Amino acid sequence: MTLPKVAWGRTPWKMDHGFILDADGHKVLDVRGYGRLTGKGSGALGLSDETASLLQDELGQHVIDLINKQAQAEKDGEHLKLVLVKTVKSVLKDKIVREKMREALSILKKAAIDIKDDGTGRAIQSIDEEAIIRRVLGK
């Protein structure tokens, strides 16, 4: 038997007759199991079938909501990355910005060399960030 590939990250997932289905309609999780909920024996809760079904549906819906929210957060993050990349590419087309970036990298490389040469491990705390920014901005 070949198991279907689960559509992680794609939405919407949904409930169907006690099963959680992924975005492609594959059964991923069975949330039914009445024994403990409806049983009358030791350790059983003795609930009605209707109450047990409602509890299981609520649990299943909670799982689905979490999966769908996670997928949406990942999509939002990917969209934000694309917007940032486009913005950075657009900004870097400006010659003055590119020159300032090169100058900033040069200053930061020098600061990194100074830190390595210090050897105390405390030098990084003594870098004057405001002075570096002023130098980069030419102020």
N, C-alpha and C positions, 0 to 999 in steps of 0.2 A: 504494500500500500504506500503510495506517495502522498505525503502531507502537502497541502497547499501552502504557498508562500504567504505569510501574513502581511497585510498592508499596513505596516507600522508607519506612522507619520502622515498617513493619508486619512482624510475624514470624509464624511461622518461615519463613526461606528454607531451601531444601534442594537436594540433588543428585539428578539423575535421568538416568541413562545418559549421563554426561559433560556435562550441562547444569546450570547453576545456575538454579534457579527461584525467583521471588519469592513472597511470601505468597499471591498470587492464581494461582500456577501458570504465570506467563509465563516463557518462556525468556529469561534476561537475559545469560548468558555461556556460551559453549562452551569448556570447558577441555581439549578434545581437540585434538590436532595432533601426530601421531606422527612426522612427517618427521625432525626433528632428533633425537628420542629413539631411534627404531627404525632409522633409516637406516644404511647401510653406507658411504656416501661420505665425502668430506672434510668434517670438522667435525661429523659425525654421531656419536652415542654408541653406536649398535649395541645398544640394550637390547631385551629381549624385549617382546612386546606386553603381557604380564602385568605386568612391572615398570613399563613406561611408563604403563599404566592406573592402577596403584597410586600412582605419583608424582602423576599428574594428579588423581586422586581426593583425595589428601591436600592438594594445593594448593587444589582447589575447596572442600574442607571447611574449610580455614583461612580462606578468603575469607568463606564462609558464617558461620563462628563470629564473625568480626570484625563483620560486618553485624548479626548477631543481638545481639551484646553491645552495640554502639552503640545499637541500637533500644531495648534494655532500659534502658540508662543514660539515654536521653532520656525514657523512660516514668517512671523513678524520679525524675528531675529535675522532671518535670511534677507528679508526685504530691507531692513535697516542696513545690513552689510552692503547690499547693492547700492543703496542711496549714498552711503558714505564713500564707497569706492568711486562712484560717479562724481561726487563732490570733490574728492581729493584729486582725481584726474583733471577735472575742470580747473581747479585752483592751480595745479602744477603746470598748466599750459601758460600761465602768466610768467614772463621772464623775470620780473622783479622777485616774485615769490620763490622761483627756483634758485635765484642767486642768494636770497636770504636763507633758504633751506641748506644750501651748500655751506654757507658761512656758519650756520648753527651746528651742522654736523662736524665741521672742522673744530669749532670751539669745544663741542662735547667730546670729540676724540682726544683733544689735548687734556681735558679734565680727566678722562678715563686713564690716560697715560700717567698723569700726576697721581691719581689714586693708586695705581699699580706700583709706582715708584715709592710711595710713602710706606707701604708695608705694615702699617699699624692697624688697618681695618677700621679706623675712625675717620679717615680723610673724607670719606663720602659724606659724612655729616657736616663737614666744613665748607662744602661747595656753596657759594653764594648764588643761588638760583636767580635772584633778582638782577645781579650783575651780569650773568650770562644772558638773560633776556634783554637787558639794556644794550649789551654789546651787539646782540643779534639785530635788534631794532635800530641800531645806530644812534642811540640817545646818550 
